[in-house]
Amino acid sequence: MSTGKVALVTGGSRGTGAAIARRLAEDGLRVALTYATSPHRADEVVGEIERARGQALGLQADAADPNAVTAAVERTVAAYGSLDVLVSNAGVATVGALDELTPEQIDPPAEIPDIWVRKLAVVAPKGTIVVRVESNDPGGKERTRQVYDRVKSSMRVAS
């Protein structure tokens, strides 16, 4: 049963984002979900939602690219006519050993998680609900996760 409401879940092709997209669809929302590099994963989630009689749309959008963010919001509104809920779940992470990365990869722009929220404010209808999701793996022991864990920890502190 559709509520007539529309949600956009960034990073909705896997993990927490996919679970959120499925649940919102189960609750009757039409769902657009973004992915950066895994269209097959997005297709799987969209297919699951549609087999359960929901409506879903997969959109390619890199969370670090403000133009892609704008396009995802605009394409969601064009496809469904509105946007009622934005779940800002997509993360931006560089995976690699610290001694193999550039300074830009080690210190990505701090505003990346907020790009979605700022872009939404420009194009979303008044009253859109924004939910920001963050994850953290402070116990990450893998050498290649050092930058990811550092960025996620700093995001938590900055929020």
Summary of the structure (lengths in Angstrom):
residues: 159
radius of gyration: 16.0
end to end distance: 35.7
largest distance: 52.4
contacts: 506
relative contact order: 0.16
helix: 47%
strand: 14%
